[in-house]
Amino acid sequence: MAWPPLPQATMGSTHDQRSKHVFNPIVWLAGVGWDDLPGNEQQLVKAIAETHDVVFVDSPHHGQWAGWIERKPPAVEQVLPGILRLRVPAPPLATRPVMRLVVRVLQRLALWRGLPAHTYPVAVVVASPITRFPHGLTGRRILFATDDWLAGADLMGLSKRWVRRVMAANAREADAVLGVAPVLLAQLRTLGAEGSPAEVLPNGAPPPGRPPHGSEAVAILIGQLNERLDLACLEAVVDHGVRLRVVGPRVDRDPEFGRRLKSLLSRPGVEWLGRVPPEAVAGELAAVRVGLTPYIINSFNQASFPLKTLDYLAAGLPVVSTALDASRWLASEHIRIADGPEAFARHVVDCIANPPSPVEVQARQCLAVEHGWPQRAAQMLRLAGAARV
């Protein structure tokens, strides 16, 4: 079938291009939707948009299908200054083999109908395990691995063979590859990105929040609740008499894990707030004494860079983490690394017993500034060829 031309393909001569407004954004083909729980993609795009326009293309979603069937144009909206958000529809059973081509066509049509006229992207970023670089868009092609997509295919309900095929095609076509962990760069090189520039681009920290007052002898866990968590560590914390506050939605799928998580959340001393507005999280962090990053140690988690660790530091809190490579990479005395549930619980008990001093709070927040999203955005802009001189 013939692909429809993208908007810039209809432009005329060089004189015409110069006489009309030309839009040079970074087109970001996301692995999530803009309205999903805010994660590394939304945070990085917001930081980039401080100095450069971004078109954030949602991961194809079945929720947009009805509007497409009714022949409505894809919803394009300016969600923040410098950020246009483009929704992409997906039909039912979108990840089935026959429907994958349909999704690619729909994404192509969404770009064709949704991008402003005379759009010449300076770069196209793919941050999804199942989205190919679109043909017909200008700009530097950057593949950004935000997780170990191969190891996490089952968790995401995707075919591992399909994910590998898409990643390999993108790796071969990319002008540069990025990953939140070094192991991801090695994986992309194996898949075909041997000659492309490759850099680690870890997740970033938010701006420092209000200093904690630590008035509550409570440990806190923020973020999505799923099978990546080491429930044994959290159970040990509660067994040691520590009050635990959990902030985030349940997105677990495994029935056995779900039963165990439900039991933990219903225990005395455990308070589960569910999903709360992002602006409310700062208040919760300010009231407690220690933040928890209790991830199971496996290949998928070792290739990740948990946002929660940096969120805790930005709030001035000490962190207790399992032995994640990301936590070791930060190499800070303010992050206590535990091997096993008992050691994890002992570290938490010690942090609860010793509220943070003003000097410690300042040191943690300075560390967060060093690893802030503006620094990560500057790295992306440099690779995209969009950095300001």
Beta strands, then each sheet from edge to edge (+ up, - down):
strand 1: 26-29
strand 2: 54-57
strand 3: 76-80
strand 4: 83-86
strand 5: 123-126
strand 6: 140-145
strand 7: 176-179
strand 8: 198-200
strand 9: 218-222
strand 10: 243-247
strand 11: 270-274
strand 12: 290-293
strand 13: 319-322
strand 14: 335-338
sheet 1: 3+ 4- 2- 1- 5- 6- 7- 8-
sheet 2: 11+ 10+ 9+ 12+ 13+ 14+
end
